[in-house]
Amino acid sequence: MKQVCFGIDIGGTTVKLGLVSREGELMDKREFPTFRDLSATFDDIADHMRQVLAAFPDCQCVGAGVGVPGPVVDQSLVTICVNLGWENVDVAQELSRRAGIPVRAANDANLAALGEMWQGGGKGCRNLVLFTVGTGIGGGIICDGRIVAGATGGGGEVGHMTVPFHSDWQCACGRKGCLEVTSSASGIIRAARAFSPFKEMEKVTAKDVYDAAAAGDKNAQAVVGEAAAALGMAAVTVSCVVNPEVILLGGGVSAAGSALLDPVEAAFKAGALPACADVRFALAQLGNNAGIFGGAAMFFTDPS
């Protein structure tokens, strides 16, 4: 029988659920609203799992890997999920009891990094770092094929590394000077609004700033250059700790492609420790499916 596994990404608004084969084929995918009630959420997920499996009677389901937007301890307990209103929820136990299969849980960004290692931009590597650059900055770290979750599930929070830019700007985490305040889409927009034409525009996106930089606007070039420099410096710091083979950039801002990737890599190369400098930079490839593949990878990859 073909072995399959569920990858499940529980977000504040929607749940993404996919059935993935051991060979890495996404066989089924669906997306549905997240209930505000905890029990209703797990009941609904288990119901969708049963519906999907009914369409594949000749497959053996080995488990489900679940991503949640919060720190996860021991692949099971999420201590806090602000977006979901959860606190100290045993995700693995709650879903396994309803679905009747083994369940493992992880932080959603860490799970995305694992998915990219298995079937995405880091395929073939066992050591990588993922920066997801969107409204904020998340990420994940994989060492020797394993998620680096840490003692309390807070490992991989690369967006909250301190960088020497905008040290007076407060981050959503409550501290100041985090990478997120400079290099996220929100940070890029905030910096750009100090200059024309952005300060006169009712709505500004990071794409607007990148487009202006490509068209030769010096202020826009300075803003995106600063964001890239901060990302490069953060990559230098994390590389000294985990020595990755590849550093991936994902998230909405990564749509800028080489306009983001190239200056980040240049900033990294300029400051990297020689022993850790041989790193490939690439764009993440799995997009919104990264968590689904990461969930399956929790059962289908061998971390030994």
C-alpha positions in Angstrom: 0.0 0.0 0.0 1.1 3.5 -0.7 2.1 5.3 2.5 0.7 8.8 2.9 0.7 11.5 5.6 -1.3 14.6 6.4 0.4 18.0 6.5 -1.8 20.5 8.4 -1.1 24.2 8.8 -3.5 25.8 11.3 -3.6 29.6 10.9 -5.6 32.3 12.6 -8.0 32.5 9.7 -7.8 29.2 7.8 -6.6 25.7 8.0 -4.6 24.2 5.1 -4.7 20.4 4.9 -2.9 18.2 2.4 -2.3 14.5 1.9 1.2 13.8 0.8 2.8 10.5 -0.3 6.1 9.3 0.9 7.5 10.1 -2.5 6.5 13.8 -2.0 3.4 13.9 -4.2 0.7 16.3 -3.0 -2.3 14.0 -3.6 -5.1 16.2 -2.1 -5.4 19.7 -0.7 -8.2 21.7 0.9 -8.5 24.9 2.9 -11.3 25.8 5.3 -12.0 28.4 8.0 -10.5 28.0 11.5 -13.1 27.9 14.2 -12.6 30.2 17.1 -13.6 27.3 19.5 -10.7 24.9 20.1 -12.7 21.7 20.2 -14.7 22.7 17.1 -11.4 23.3 15.3 -10.0 19.8 16.0 -13.4 18.2 15.3 -13.5 19.9 11.9 -9.9 19.0 11.0 -10.5 15.3 11.9 -13.7 15.3 9.9 -11.8 16.6 6.8 -9.1 14.0 7.3 -11.7 11.2 7.2 -13.2 12.7 4.1 -9.9 12.8 2.3 -8.9 9.3 3.4 -12.2 7.9 2.1 -11.1 8.9 -1.4 -7.8 6.9 -1.1 -8.8 3.5 0.3 -5.7 1.8 -1.0 -3.4 4.1 1.0 -1.9 3.7 4.5 -1.9 6.9 6.5 1.1 6.9 8.9 0.3 10.1 10.7 -0.3 13.9 10.6 2.2 16.7 11.1 0.6 19.9 12.3 1.9 23.5 12.2 0.6 26.1 14.6 1.6 29.8 15.0 3.3 29.5 18.4 6.1 27.7 20.3 5.7 24.0 20.5 7.4 21.7 23.1 8.1 18.0 22.5 6.3 18.0 19.2 3.0 18.2 21.1 2.3 21.1 23.5 1.8 24.6 22.1 2.3 26.9 25.1 0.7 30.1 23.6 -1.0 30.9 20.3 -2.0 34.5 20.3 -3.7 34.4 16.9 -5.8 31.4 18.0 -6.4 32.3 21.6 -4.8 29.1 22.7 -2.7 28.5 25.8 -1.1 25.2 26.9 -2.9 23.1 24.3 -1.7 19.5 23.6 -2.2 19.6 19.8 -0.9 16.1 19.2 -3.1 14.6 21.8 -6.2 16.5 20.8 -6.0 15.6 17.2 -4.7 12.1 17.6 -7.6 11.2 19.9 -10.1 12.4 17.3 -8.4 11.1 14.1 -7.0 7.8 15.4 -3.6 8.3 14.0 -0.2 9.5 15.3 0.2 13.3 15.4 3.2 15.5 15.8 3.2 19.3 16.0 5.7 22.1 15.4 5.8 25.8 15.1 4.4 26.7 11.6 7.6 28.6 10.4 9.8 25.7 11.6 7.6 23.3 9.8 7.9 25.4 6.6 11.6 25.2 6.9 11.4 21.4 7.2 9.2 21.3 4.1 11.6 23.3 2.1 14.4 20.9 3.1 12.4 17.9 2.0 10.8 19.1 -1.3 11.6 22.7 -1.8 14.6 25.1 -2.2 16.7 23.1 0.3 16.1 19.7 -1.2 19.2 17.6 -0.8 20.4 19.5 2.2 20.2 18.7 5.9 21.3 22.0 7.3 19.4 25.2 6.3 18.0 28.5 7.5 14.7 29.9 6.2 13.8 33.6 6.5 10.2 34.3 5.7 10.0 38.0 4.9 6.4 39.2 4.9 4.4 41.6 7.1 6.8 40.4 9.8 9.8 38.1 9.7 9.6 34.5 10.7 11.8 31.5 9.9 13.1 28.2 10.8 16.4 26.4 11.4 17.1 22.8 10.3 20.3 21.1 11.6 21.2 17.6 10.6 17.6 17.1 9.3 16.0 18.2 12.5 14.0 21.3 13.5 15.8 23.4 16.0 12.9 24.1 18.4 14.9 24.6 21.6 14.0 24.0 25.2 10.7 25.9 25.2 9.9 25.8 21.5 11.3 29.3 20.8 14.1 28.2 18.4 14.2 29.7 14.9 12.8 33.1 15.8 15.2 34.8 13.3 13.0 37.8 12.9 13.8 38.9 16.5 17.6 38.9 16.2 18.8 42.4 17.0 20.5 44.3 14.2 22.1 47.8 14.3 19.3 49.5 12.3 16.4 51.5 13.7 17.3 50.7 17.3 14.6 53.1 18.5 11.8 51.4 16.6 9.8 49.1 18.7 8.9 45.6 17.5 5.6 43.8 18.0 7.5 41.6 20.5 8.0 44.6 22.8 11.7 45.0 22.2 13.5 47.5 19.9 15.9 47.0 17.0 14.7 43.5 15.9 15.4 42.5 12.3 11.7 42.6 11.7 11.4 46.3 12.2 13.9 47.0 9.4 13.6 44.2 6.9 9.9 43.2 6.9 7.4 44.6 4.5 6.0 46.7 7.4 9.5 48.0 8.1 10.3 48.8 4.5 7.0 50.7 4.2 7.6 52.7 7.4 11.1 53.7 6.3 9.9 54.7 2.8 7.1 56.9 4.2 9.8 59.4 5.3 10.3 60.3 1.6 8.4 61.5 -1.4 6.4 60.2 -3.2 5.6 57.6 -0.5 4.7 60.0 2.3 2.0 61.5 0.0 0.5 58.1 -1.0 -2.6 56.8 0.9 -1.4 53.2 0.6 2.1 51.9 0.1 3.3 48.4 -0.4 6.7 46.9 -0.3 6.4 46.2 -4.0 5.9 49.9 -4.6 9.2 50.6 -2.9 11.0 47.9 -4.8 9.5 49.1 -8.0 10.6 52.6 -7.3 14.1 51.4 -6.5 14.3 49.5 -9.8 13.2 52.7 -11.5 16.1 54.6 -10.0 14.6 56.3 -7.0 17.6 57.0 -4.7 15.5 57.0 -1.5 13.8 53.8 -2.3 17.2 52.2 -3.2 18.5 53.3 0.2 15.5 51.8 2.0 15.6 48.4 0.3 19.4 48.4 0.6 19.2 48.9 4.3 16.6 46.1 4.6 18.9 43.8 2.6 22.0 44.7 4.7 20.1 43.9 7.9 19.0 40.5 6.5 22.6 39.8 5.4 23.9 40.7 8.9 21.4 38.5 10.6 22.3 35.6 8.2 26.0 36.2 9.2 25.1 35.8 12.9 23.0 32.7 12.5 25.5 31.1 10.2 28.2 31.3 13.0 25.9 29.3 15.2 24.4 26.6 12.9 26.7 26.7 9.8 24.0 26.0 7.1 24.4 24.7 3.6 21.7 27.0 2.2 19.9 30.1 3.3 16.4 30.5 1.9 14.3 33.6 1.6 10.5 33.2 1.4 7.4 35.2 2.3 5.7 37.9 0.3 8.7 40.2 0.0 10.7 37.4 -1.7 8.5 38.0 -4.8 11.1 40.7 -5.5 13.4 37.9 -6.5 17.0 38.8 -7.3 16.3 42.4 -6.2 16.1 41.0 -2.7 18.3 37.9 -2.9 21.4 39.4 -4.5 22.0 42.2 -2.0 21.3 40.0 0.9 23.8 37.5 -0.3 26.4 40.3 -1.0 25.9 41.6 2.6 26.4 38.1 3.9 29.5 37.4 1.9 31.0 40.7 3.0 30.7 39.8 6.7 30.7 36.0 7.0 33.2 34.1 9.0 35.4 32.3 6.4 34.6 28.9 7.9 30.9 29.5 7.5 30.9 31.5 4.3 30.3 28.7 1.8 26.5 29.0 1.8 24.1 28.9 -1.1 21.4 31.5 -1.2 18.1 30.7 -2.9 14.4 31.5 -2.9 12.0 29.3 -1.1 9.9 27.2 -3.6 6.9 25.8 -1.8 4.9 29.0 -1.0 1.8 28.3 1.0 2.3 24.5 0.7 5.5 24.6 2.7 3.8 23.8 6.0 1.9 20.9 4.4 5.1 19.3 3.1 6.8 20.0 6.4 4.1 18.2 8.3 4.5 15.1 6.1 8.3 15.4 6.4 7.9 15.0 10.2 7.1 11.3 9.4 8.8 10.8 6.1 12.3 12.1 6.7 14.9 10.3 8.7 16.6 12.7 11.1 19.2 10.2 12.3 
